[in-house]
């Protein structure tokens, strides 16, 4: 008889176009943002900001694909991919960076290596109460 093993579902959050959030977001899983966030975003997963997505605040995540607008600081532990439609104003701190032609970036970028990245996964996250 076969044994059924239940896998943990992939945690995925979606913020649709037309949604506006005032405040911080903290998540364990992946996030896709097509709306507007005026606040900080913390996730241990991947962040995708769609073409209509806008973030005004600090971002902390493992990986990110950005198609939309970000103004603030981006802390990406592994790979940050800026797509042709992306517009970034602020500071980037990441291990790996990919920028497509057409992307608009105004600010500073600091590349970190693996040893500098260890221990950063929780950096900048609010303390749990």
PyMOL commands that place a pseudoatom at each C-alpha (Angstrom):
pseudoatom trace, name=CA, resn=UNK, resi=1, chain=A, elem=C, hetatm=0, pos=[0.000, 0.000, 0.000]
pseudoatom trace, name=CA, resn=UNK, resi=2, chain=A, elem=C, hetatm=0, pos=[1.336, 3.436, -0.957]
pseudoatom trace, name=CA, resn=UNK, resi=3, chain=A, elem=C, hetatm=0, pos=[2.024, 5.945, 1.753]
pseudoatom trace, name=CA, resn=UNK, resi=4, chain=A, elem=C, hetatm=0, pos=[0.699, 9.459, 1.130]
pseudoatom trace, name=CA, resn=UNK, resi=5, chain=A, elem=C, hetatm=0, pos=[3.015, 12.237, 2.252]
pseudoatom trace, name=CA, resn=UNK, resi=6, chain=A, elem=C, hetatm=0, pos=[1.420, 15.647, 2.504]
pseudoatom trace, name=CA, resn=UNK, resi=7, chain=A, elem=C, hetatm=0, pos=[3.733, 18.436, 1.358]
pseudoatom trace, name=CA, resn=UNK, resi=8, chain=A, elem=C, hetatm=0, pos=[3.638, 21.807, 3.021]
pseudoatom trace, name=CA, resn=UNK, resi=9, chain=A, elem=C, hetatm=0, pos=[1.876, 24.229, 0.686]
pseudoatom trace, name=CA, resn=UNK, resi=10, chain=A, elem=C, hetatm=0, pos=[3.959, 26.922, -0.968]
pseudoatom trace, name=CA, resn=UNK, resi=11, chain=A, elem=C, hetatm=0, pos=[3.145, 30.144, 0.864]
pseudoatom trace, name=CA, resn=UNK, resi=12, chain=A, elem=C, hetatm=0, pos=[2.234, 32.856, -1.639]
pseudoatom trace, name=CA, resn=UNK, resi=13, chain=A, elem=C, hetatm=0, pos=[0.619, 36.259, -1.043]
pseudoatom trace, name=CA, resn=UNK, resi=14, chain=A, elem=C, hetatm=0, pos=[-0.829, 38.526, -3.736]
pseudoatom trace, name=CA, resn=UNK, resi=15, chain=A, elem=C, hetatm=0, pos=[-1.632, 42.224, -3.444]
pseudoatom trace, name=CA, resn=UNK, resi=16, chain=A, elem=C, hetatm=0, pos=[-3.632, 43.132, -6.531]
pseudoatom trace, name=CA, resn=UNK, resi=17, chain=A, elem=C, hetatm=0, pos=[-3.667, 46.330, -8.591]
pseudoatom trace, name=CA, resn=UNK, resi=18, chain=A, elem=C, hetatm=0, pos=[-5.919, 48.970, -7.059]
pseudoatom trace, name=CA, resn=UNK, resi=19, chain=A, elem=C, hetatm=0, pos=[-5.052, 47.914, -3.489]
pseudoatom trace, name=CA, resn=UNK, resi=20, chain=A, elem=C, hetatm=0, pos=[-3.253, 50.482, -1.338]
pseudoatom trace, name=CA, resn=UNK, resi=21, chain=A, elem=C, hetatm=0, pos=[-1.648, 49.535, 1.970]
pseudoatom trace, name=CA, resn=UNK, resi=22, chain=A, elem=C, hetatm=0, pos=[-0.449, 52.028, 4.587]
pseudoatom trace, name=CA, resn=UNK, resi=23, chain=A, elem=C, hetatm=0, pos=[1.920, 50.255, 7.005]
pseudoatom trace, name=CA, resn=UNK, resi=24, chain=A, elem=C, hetatm=0, pos=[4.398, 47.396, 7.120]
pseudoatom trace, name=CA, resn=UNK, resi=25, chain=A, elem=C, hetatm=0, pos=[4.051, 43.884, 5.700]
pseudoatom trace, name=CA, resn=UNK, resi=26, chain=A, elem=C, hetatm=0, pos=[5.825, 40.877, 7.227]
pseudoatom trace, name=CA, resn=UNK, resi=27, chain=A, elem=C, hetatm=0, pos=[5.500, 37.453, 5.564]
pseudoatom trace, name=CA, resn=UNK, resi=28, chain=A, elem=C, hetatm=0, pos=[7.150, 34.041, 5.615]
pseudoatom trace, name=CA, resn=UNK, resi=29, chain=A, elem=C, hetatm=0, pos=[6.401, 33.135, 1.975]
pseudoatom trace, name=CA, resn=UNK, resi=30, chain=A, elem=C, hetatm=0, pos=[6.547, 34.699, -1.466]
pseudoatom trace, name=CA, resn=UNK, resi=31, chain=A, elem=C, hetatm=0, pos=[4.755, 37.965, -2.263]
pseudoatom trace, name=CA, resn=UNK, resi=32, chain=A, elem=C, hetatm=0, pos=[3.515, 39.418, -5.543]
pseudoatom trace, name=CA, resn=UNK, resi=33, chain=A, elem=C, hetatm=0, pos=[2.639, 43.106, -5.308]
pseudoatom trace, name=CA, resn=UNK, resi=34, chain=A, elem=C, hetatm=0, pos=[0.703, 44.838, -8.089]
pseudoatom trace, name=CA, resn=UNK, resi=35, chain=A, elem=C, hetatm=0, pos=[-0.811, 47.489, -5.804]
pseudoatom trace, name=CA, resn=UNK, resi=36, chain=A, elem=C, hetatm=0, pos=[0.762, 50.254, -3.707]
pseudoatom trace, name=CA, resn=UNK, resi=37, chain=A, elem=C, hetatm=0, pos=[2.598, 49.900, -0.384]
pseudoatom trace, name=CA, resn=UNK, resi=38, chain=A, elem=C, hetatm=0, pos=[3.468, 52.956, 1.697]
pseudoatom trace, name=CA, resn=UNK, resi=39, chain=A, elem=C, hetatm=0, pos=[5.579, 51.215, 4.329]
pseudoatom trace, name=CA, resn=UNK, resi=40, chain=A, elem=C, hetatm=0, pos=[8.217, 48.538, 4.770]
pseudoatom trace, name=CA, resn=UNK, resi=41, chain=A, elem=C, hetatm=0, pos=[8.105, 44.975, 3.470]
pseudoatom trace, name=CA, resn=UNK, resi=42, chain=A, elem=C, hetatm=0, pos=[9.851, 41.987, 5.085]
pseudoatom trace, name=CA, resn=UNK, resi=43, chain=A, elem=C, hetatm=0, pos=[9.725, 38.454, 3.663]
pseudoatom trace, name=CA, resn=UNK, resi=44, chain=A, elem=C, hetatm=0, pos=[11.907, 35.360, 3.879]
pseudoatom trace, name=CA, resn=UNK, resi=45, chain=A, elem=C, hetatm=0, pos=[10.762, 34.406, 0.371]
pseudoatom trace, name=CA, resn=UNK, resi=46, chain=A, elem=C, hetatm=0, pos=[10.725, 35.974, -3.081]
pseudoatom trace, name=CA, resn=UNK, resi=47, chain=A, elem=C, hetatm=0, pos=[9.181, 39.364, -3.843]
pseudoatom trace, name=CA, resn=UNK, resi=48, chain=A, elem=C, hetatm=0, pos=[7.774, 40.204, -7.266]
pseudoatom trace, name=CA, resn=UNK, resi=49, chain=A, elem=C, hetatm=0, pos=[6.688, 43.793, -7.887]
pseudoatom trace, name=CA, resn=UNK, resi=50, chain=A, elem=C, hetatm=0, pos=[4.542, 43.927, -11.025]
pseudoatom trace, name=CA, resn=UNK, resi=51, chain=A, elem=C, hetatm=0, pos=[4.469, 46.776, -13.546]
pseudoatom trace, name=CA, resn=UNK, resi=52, chain=A, elem=C, hetatm=0, pos=[1.642, 48.518, -11.670]
pseudoatom trace, name=CA, resn=UNK, resi=53, chain=A, elem=C, hetatm=0, pos=[3.311, 47.863, -8.284]
pseudoatom trace, name=CA, resn=UNK, resi=54, chain=A, elem=C, hetatm=0, pos=[4.677, 50.737, -6.190]
pseudoatom trace, name=CA, resn=UNK, resi=55, chain=A, elem=C, hetatm=0, pos=[6.628, 50.598, -2.931]
pseudoatom trace, name=CA, resn=UNK, resi=56, chain=A, elem=C, hetatm=0, pos=[7.608, 53.641, -0.889]
pseudoatom trace, name=CA, resn=UNK, resi=57, chain=A, elem=C, hetatm=0, pos=[9.709, 52.238, 1.953]
pseudoatom trace, name=CA, resn=UNK, resi=58, chain=A, elem=C, hetatm=0, pos=[12.321, 49.635, 2.840]
pseudoatom trace, name=CA, resn=UNK, resi=59, chain=A, elem=C, hetatm=0, pos=[12.320, 46.126, 1.361]
pseudoatom trace, name=CA, resn=UNK, resi=60, chain=A, elem=C, hetatm=0, pos=[14.008, 43.059, 2.920]
pseudoatom trace, name=CA, resn=UNK, resi=61, chain=A, elem=C, hetatm=0, pos=[13.710, 39.748, 1.056]
pseudoatom trace, name=CA, resn=UNK, resi=62, chain=A, elem=C, hetatm=0, pos=[15.636, 36.722, -0.212]
pseudoatom trace, name=CA, resn=UNK, resi=63, chain=A, elem=C, hetatm=0, pos=[15.127, 37.247, -3.983]
pseudoatom trace, name=CA, resn=UNK, resi=64, chain=A, elem=C, hetatm=0, pos=[13.241, 39.845, -5.991]
pseudoatom trace, name=CA, resn=UNK, resi=65, chain=A, elem=C, hetatm=0, pos=[12.039, 40.557, -9.531]
pseudoatom trace, name=CA, resn=UNK, resi=66, chain=A, elem=C, hetatm=0, pos=[11.024, 44.182, -9.978]
pseudoatom trace, name=CA, resn=UNK, resi=67, chain=A, elem=C, hetatm=0, pos=[8.947, 45.402, -12.920]
pseudoatom trace, name=CA, resn=UNK, resi=68, chain=A, elem=C, hetatm=0, pos=[7.410, 48.439, -11.150]
pseudoatom trace, name=CA, resn=UNK, resi=69, chain=A, elem=C, hetatm=0, pos=[8.427, 51.432, -9.008]
pseudoatom trace, name=CA, resn=UNK, resi=70, chain=A, elem=C, hetatm=0, pos=[10.411, 51.411, -5.739]
pseudoatom trace, name=CA, resn=UNK, resi=71, chain=A, elem=C, hetatm=0, pos=[11.561, 54.391, -3.695]
pseudoatom trace, name=CA, resn=UNK, resi=72, chain=A, elem=C, hetatm=0, pos=[13.599, 53.443, -0.638]
pseudoatom trace, name=CA, resn=UNK, resi=73, chain=A, elem=C, hetatm=0, pos=[16.182, 50.876, 0.431]
pseudoatom trace, name=CA, resn=UNK, resi=74, chain=A, elem=C, hetatm=0, pos=[16.264, 47.375, -1.086]
pseudoatom trace, name=CA, resn=UNK, resi=75, chain=A, elem=C, hetatm=0, pos=[18.018, 44.656, 0.959]
pseudoatom trace, name=CA, resn=UNK, resi=76, chain=A, elem=C, hetatm=0, pos=[18.027, 41.485, -1.133]
pseudoatom trace, name=CA, resn=UNK, resi=77, chain=A, elem=C, hetatm=0, pos=[19.938, 38.553, 0.366]
pseudoatom trace, name=CA, resn=UNK, resi=78, chain=A, elem=C, hetatm=0, pos=[20.536, 36.699, -2.917]
pseudoatom trace, name=CA, resn=UNK, resi=79, chain=A, elem=C, hetatm=0, pos=[19.398, 37.822, -6.410]
pseudoatom trace, name=CA, resn=UNK, resi=80, chain=A, elem=C, hetatm=0, pos=[17.798, 41.141, -7.359]
pseudoatom trace, name=CA, resn=UNK, resi=81, chain=A, elem=C, hetatm=0, pos=[16.523, 41.265, -10.936]
pseudoatom trace, name=CA, resn=UNK, resi=82, chain=A, elem=C, hetatm=0, pos=[15.538, 44.701, -12.264]
pseudoatom trace, name=CA, resn=UNK, resi=83, chain=A, elem=C, hetatm=0, pos=[13.380, 44.369, -15.371]
pseudoatom trace, name=CA, resn=UNK, resi=84, chain=A, elem=C, hetatm=0, pos=[13.218, 46.839, -18.285]
pseudoatom trace, name=CA, resn=UNK, resi=85, chain=A, elem=C, hetatm=0, pos=[10.103, 48.573, -16.877]
pseudoatom trace, name=CA, resn=UNK, resi=86, chain=A, elem=C, hetatm=0, pos=[11.533, 48.984, -13.348]
pseudoatom trace, name=CA, resn=UNK, resi=87, chain=A, elem=C, hetatm=0, pos=[12.124, 52.410, -11.806]
pseudoatom trace, name=CA, resn=UNK, resi=88, chain=A, elem=C, hetatm=0, pos=[14.267, 52.483, -8.654]
pseudoatom trace, name=CA, resn=UNK, resi=89, chain=A, elem=C, hetatm=0, pos=[15.144, 55.515, -6.513]
pseudoatom trace, name=CA, resn=UNK, resi=90, chain=A, elem=C, hetatm=0, pos=[17.258, 54.741, -3.460]
pseudoatom trace, name=CA, resn=UNK, resi=91, chain=A, elem=C, hetatm=0, pos=[19.823, 52.301, -2.125]
pseudoatom trace, name=CA, resn=UNK, resi=92, chain=A, elem=C, hetatm=0, pos=[20.372, 48.686, -3.161]
pseudoatom trace, name=CA, resn=UNK, resi=93, chain=A, elem=C, hetatm=0, pos=[22.248, 46.131, -1.037]
pseudoatom trace, name=CA, resn=UNK, resi=94, chain=A, elem=C, hetatm=0, pos=[22.414, 42.674, -2.646]
pseudoatom trace, name=CA, resn=UNK, resi=95, chain=A, elem=C, hetatm=0, pos=[24.588, 39.649, -3.319]
pseudoatom trace, name=CA, resn=UNK, resi=96, chain=A, elem=C, hetatm=0, pos=[23.784, 39.353, -7.049]
pseudoatom trace, name=CA, resn=UNK, resi=97, chain=A, elem=C, hetatm=0, pos=[22.250, 41.928, -9.403]
pseudoatom trace, name=CA, resn=UNK, resi=98, chain=A, elem=C, hetatm=0, pos=[20.756, 41.626, -12.896]
pseudoatom trace, name=CA, resn=UNK, resi=99, chain=A, elem=C, hetatm=0, pos=[19.617, 44.768, -14.739]
pseudoatom trace, name=CA, resn=UNK, resi=100, chain=A, elem=C, hetatm=0, pos=[17.766, 44.670, -18.063]
pseudoatom trace, name=CA, resn=UNK, resi=101, chain=A, elem=C, hetatm=0, pos=[18.262, 47.501, -20.584]
pseudoatom trace, name=CA, resn=UNK, resi=102, chain=A, elem=C, hetatm=0, pos=[15.591, 50.155, -20.090]
pseudoatom trace, name=CA, resn=UNK, resi=103, chain=A, elem=C, hetatm=0, pos=[15.547, 49.985, -16.283]
pseudoatom trace, name=CA, resn=UNK, resi=104, chain=A, elem=C, hetatm=0, pos=[15.823, 53.388, -14.568]
pseudoatom trace, name=CA, resn=UNK, resi=105, chain=A, elem=C, hetatm=0, pos=[17.941, 53.407, -11.409]
pseudoatom trace, name=CA, resn=UNK, resi=106, chain=A, elem=C, hetatm=0, pos=[18.955, 56.480, -9.433]
pseudoatom trace, name=CA, resn=UNK, resi=107, chain=A, elem=C, hetatm=0, pos=[20.856, 55.885, -6.204]
pseudoatom trace, name=CA, resn=UNK, resi=108, chain=A, elem=C, hetatm=0, pos=[23.619, 53.711, -4.811]
pseudoatom trace, name=CA, resn=UNK, resi=109, chain=A, elem=C, hetatm=0, pos=[24.340, 49.995, -4.944]
pseudoatom trace, name=CA, resn=UNK, resi=110, chain=A, elem=C, hetatm=0, pos=[26.451, 47.916, -2.571]
pseudoatom trace, name=CA, resn=UNK, resi=111, chain=A, elem=C, hetatm=0, pos=[27.325, 44.360, -3.532]
pseudoatom trace, name=CA, resn=UNK, resi=112, chain=A, elem=C, hetatm=0, pos=[27.839, 41.942, -0.655]
pseudoatom trace, name=CA, resn=UNK, resi=113, chain=A, elem=C, hetatm=0, pos=[29.418, 38.496, -0.778]
pseudoatom trace, name=CA, resn=UNK, resi=114, chain=A, elem=C, hetatm=0, pos=[28.162, 35.260, 0.793]
pseudoatom trace, name=CA, resn=UNK, resi=115, chain=A, elem=C, hetatm=0, pos=[30.131, 35.697, 4.037]
pseudoatom trace, name=CA, resn=UNK, resi=116, chain=A, elem=C, hetatm=0, pos=[28.776, 39.227, 4.543]
pseudoatom trace, name=CA, resn=UNK, resi=117, chain=A, elem=C, hetatm=0, pos=[25.283, 37.926, 3.803]
pseudoatom trace, name=CA, resn=UNK, resi=118, chain=A, elem=C, hetatm=0, pos=[25.259, 35.287, 6.566]
pseudoatom trace, name=CA, resn=UNK, resi=119, chain=A, elem=C, hetatm=0, pos=[23.131, 36.507, 9.444]
pseudoatom trace, name=CA, resn=UNK, resi=120, chain=A, elem=C, hetatm=0, pos=[21.411, 39.174, 7.315]
pseudoatom trace, name=CA, resn=UNK, resi=121, chain=A, elem=C, hetatm=0, pos=[18.206, 37.200, 6.676]
pseudoatom trace, name=CA, resn=UNK, resi=122, chain=A, elem=C, hetatm=0, pos=[16.553, 38.724, 9.728]
pseudoatom trace, name=CA, resn=UNK, resi=123, chain=A, elem=C, hetatm=0, pos=[18.283, 42.088, 9.512]
pseudoatom trace, name=CA, resn=UNK, resi=124, chain=A, elem=C, hetatm=0, pos=[15.923, 44.995, 9.514]
pseudoatom trace, name=CA, resn=UNK, resi=125, chain=A, elem=C, hetatm=0, pos=[12.927, 42.880, 10.502]
pseudoatom trace, name=CA, resn=UNK, resi=126, chain=A, elem=C, hetatm=0, pos=[10.769, 44.099, 13.343]
pseudoatom trace, name=CA, resn=UNK, resi=127, chain=A, elem=C, hetatm=0, pos=[11.064, 42.174, 16.580]
pseudoatom trace, name=CA, resn=UNK, resi=128, chain=A, elem=C, hetatm=0, pos=[8.187, 39.819, 17.364]
pseudoatom trace, name=CA, resn=UNK, resi=129, chain=A, elem=C, hetatm=0, pos=[6.232, 40.731, 20.459]
for i in range(1, 129): cmd.bond("trace and resi %d" % i, "trace and resi %d" % (i + 1))
show_as sticks, trace
zoom trace
